Amino acid sequence: MEDLNRNMNTEKGKRLLERRAILYVALVYGSVLIASVLSIGSPDPSSKEALSMLSLFSFFPLLASVLTRLITKDTLPWMIKPNFRRSWGTYLVAAFLPGALTFVGAVVYFLIFPHHLDLSATLLIETYGRFGVPSDLPHTADSLIRIGIVGVLVSPFVVPVVLFAFGEEIGWRGYLLPILLKLMSKKKAILLSGVLWGLGHAPLVYFGLNYGLDHWGAPYTGILVMTLFCVVLGIWLSYVTIKTKSVIPASILHGSINVIGEWPALVSVPGVNTLLGPSPGGLISIVGLVIGALVLWRKLADPQLDQPKISPPELH
């Protein structure tokens, strides 16, 4: 009888977790869809409408996780304890390595397409001049590389951007990923969460926020490439979350990528093929993050990173 009750609890726990995952995704997608309908689509990522939509997008996963917890009476703890003392090495990796690889990816892109590099960096100076970027930059590739290196070093400390990233990470890696880890294998859970996260960007890409609307097959090829990018970056984010049992390093990693990811577009000439680069979501500029993700993919076989399967305490 005890074994029978345990099996019933496990089946009931599985169904409850499945309902929580479905509800969370439905709430995020529904929120994004409503915001998309209410927003004015614009291919200009700097427009007020686009920035407003992007800000809301970062808030929706947090909102969805709160609502899902309330509706399903989920009292499991939030993964917001830093756990820094025993995970400081992972924090260092999260803060600087992905940003450095993003920078390397942009360099690779400009080595392949050197005529796409705007040595005057007009957009970069206009955007970041108030933050200390000098207006009299020497018009050389070396000067832009030095700025990029500084950007890699300071990007984890841009607190407002990290806070926006936290809004996404508390939902996708802090709430949905642990549920999926209890429903399926670790690698399947990470891949599925990455795909779902990527598809959640579809309305944004549809309105031209990440790749514009002047590339081949727009906006649908952009949605496909964005989903691929989210799967790759999702491996990084999932790894540091599982490793530290906290979403804080993932938020720092995500925020640093968002900061560094803007810079290549600001030093490129108009009319580049955004599906290829130079921003980190391009098929060429993503190369560094892909290599790193493959290394982490192998590390995910470490049994120390395994998560427990469903057990009766999951029931509420």
Phi, psi and omega in degrees: 000321179298317179297320180297315179297321179297317179295320179296318178298320180295317178295318179295319178297320179297315180296322179295317178296321178298318179296320179296317180297315181296317180296316179301310182297318180298320180293318178296309181298318179297319179295316179296319181296316179297315179297324180293318180295322182279343183270159175267115180297134181216133177283359181264107182297345181265359181292156180297322181295317182294316181294323177296317180295318180297320179297318178295322181301322179290338182273332187300317179298322176297313179299316181296321180291322178296313181295320179296318178298318181292315184293319184263006179056045180274118182249013177297147186294150173286147182268058184247001174288125188298322184052042187288321188303317183265002184227022186297329178296318177295324176299316179298315178300313182297323185287323191240325187293311179299322177297319178296319179292327175296318177296317178298320179299320178294320178298317178301316180301312183288336173291325178284322180237071184297334180285354177272354182273126177264100184294338179286340178050042184301311181295322179298314181294319179296322185281318188247008180302323181288349178259008174112356177290121185294145180277346182254045180298139172293137185277070179225156177296326180299319181294321179291325177295319179296319177297319179298320179295318176299319179300319178298321183286328184263344187302324180292347186256008176277086192303315181301321180290321178297323179293320175297318179296324178301323178301323177282316186292327180295335178269304187286312180265331183275335182242303185292315184302312178301327177294313181296327180296336179269352181256342185204180180294160183302313183291321177297319180297317181293317179295315181296317179297324177294318179295314180297320177297316180297315180295334175296339177276354188306314179298324179296313179295323180302323179271004173089018186288330185254321186240002186073191182231016183249018177260167182299132176074013182297145357268001191288324175294327176296320178297318180296314181293321178297320178297318176300315179299319181292327176295315180296309181293329179297329176296315177301309184295320180293320182299311183290331177291313179295320183296320185259350185056039181207148177269358182296310179296327177295323178293320177295315179300312181299315180296319180295321177296319179297321180291306182296326183297336179285328191296315181302322179294332182279350177242021177249154179284158178296151173090012178287158177280099187294341177292336180265331182155193003273354178294160189298339180280000180281154184294336177270312185289349179278356190304317181296317179293326178295314180299315179297320180295323178295322177295315179294328179300321177290324180293338181294348175286351180299120181298340178293342179267359182295146177252146179293150176281183185296140177218161183308325180300347178291341186283138178226000000 
